[in-house]
Amino acid sequence: MPPDSAAVAAWGGTEIFQGQPCIRLQAPQGDSALVALHGAQVLSWVAGGRERLYLSPQAVFDGQSAIRGGIPLCFPQFNQRGPLPKHGFARNLAWRRVLSGGDGDAQSVVCLELADSEATRAWWPERFAAQLTVALGAGSLRVQLAVRNTGDTDADAWSFTTALHTYLRVENVEHVHLRGLDGCARWDAVADARGVQRGAVRLAGEYDCVFQAPAGPMQLLDGAQWLQITQSASLSDTVVWNPGAELCTRLADMPPDGYRSMLCVEAARIDQPVTLAPQAQWQGWQELRVLQAS
Ligand SMILES: O=P(O)(O)OC[C@H]1O[C@H](O)[C@H](O)[C@@H](O)[C@@H]1O
């Protein structure tokens, strides 16, 4: 469905970024976020005067391709774990703005919806409604996905996997520490090896691991910039990804040295797909919060 630009404009807070209709969220103390209708993708989060998300300078904004950076949503399939296009189709389609119904005002909260359509049923036959709510707080950003099976009561249950595929901006990925995953079971997708994480995650080269999500918050230590990352228990996996130098040169929508400036810390549901009976609903969220370094 094409973006309903007129309706979106009537709600205010809209702007065009790289040719794409977007919604600008503003917090009183100066923080802001930018959310594209395409993919319901957060493209920017400025907190404490600093951009916190990585958006590739070579990202493609053609209204069809996945946008490299920000917070893409993988739904209803994570990666290539199924017959659908990689990471599902939600990041390739235009979402529409709906009433948020939540806390906060229209300046700091936006809710976008994607329901099944001819386009989605060409890939996946299920009837669904997905809502992505982005809430900007003082030094925080919370992204919540709610999914409902809108099938008739005598319809079948269906399953999905998902990820909030957050690209965090870092000074130099080889200098960061990601704390909070110590003791978590992990599958290293590069080496195809299972193990348990010991200590903080440090990176040197390509990194692609699916962890059992930690019970508490993680902390990303990037020099003097600290970020707390929390996810709901319903998102039971955490993915940490960086393409490294060699793979990065093969990603057409990233500059060769782009990998240095980003680290994906993804709140995901992969190993145990969510199964929804007709009319049942599920939700999951990730929250990012700026911390004072100590
Ligand atoms: O290039 P994309 O389709 O956006 O996928 C980027 C990456 O997403 C996740 O982090 C996966 O764990 C990686 O295996 C994958 O390469």
The ligand as an SDF file (V2000), in Angstrom:
LIG
                    3D

 16 16  0  0  0  0  0  0  0  0999 V2000
   21.9160   -7.7320    5.4710 O   0  0  0  0  0  0  0  0  0  0  0  0
   20.6470   -8.0090    6.2290 P   0  0  0  0  0  0  0  0  0  0  0  0
   19.6570   -8.8250    5.4200 O   0  0  0  0  0  0  0  0  0  0  0  0
   19.9870   -6.7740    6.7420 O   0  0  0  0  0  0  0  0  0  0  0  0
   21.0440   -8.9150    7.4650 O   0  0  0  0  0  0  0  0  0  0  0  0
   22.0250   -8.4650    8.3410 C   0  0  0  0  0  0  0  0  0  0  0  0
   22.2830   -9.4670    9.4760 C   0  0  0  0  0  0  0  0  0  0  0  0
   21.1340   -9.5790   10.2820 O   0  0  0  0  0  0  0  0  0  0  0  0
   21.2890  -10.3570   11.4920 C   0  0  0  0  0  0  0  0  0  0  0  0
   22.0910   -9.6880   12.3840 O   0  0  0  0  0  0  0  0  0  0  0  0
   21.8280  -11.7320   11.2230 C   0  0  0  0  0  0  0  0  0  0  0  0
   22.2070  -12.3740   12.4140 O   0  0  0  0  0  0  0  0  0  0  0  0
   22.9860  -11.6980   10.2570 C   0  0  0  0  0  0  0  0  0  0  0  0
   23.3060  -13.0360    9.8900 O   0  0  0  0  0  0  0  0  0  0  0  0
   22.6600  -10.8640    9.0330 C   0  0  0  0  0  0  0  0  0  0  0  0
   23.7280  -10.8460    8.1330 O   0  0  0  0  0  0  0  0  0  0  0  0
  1  2  2  0
  2  3  1  0
  2  4  1  0
  2  5  1  0
  5  6  1  0
  6  7  1  0
  7  8  1  0
  7 15  1  0
  8  9  1  0
  9 10  1  0
  9 11  1  0
 11 12  1  0
 11 13  1  0
 13 14  1  0
 13 15  1  0
 15 16  1  0
M  END
$$$$
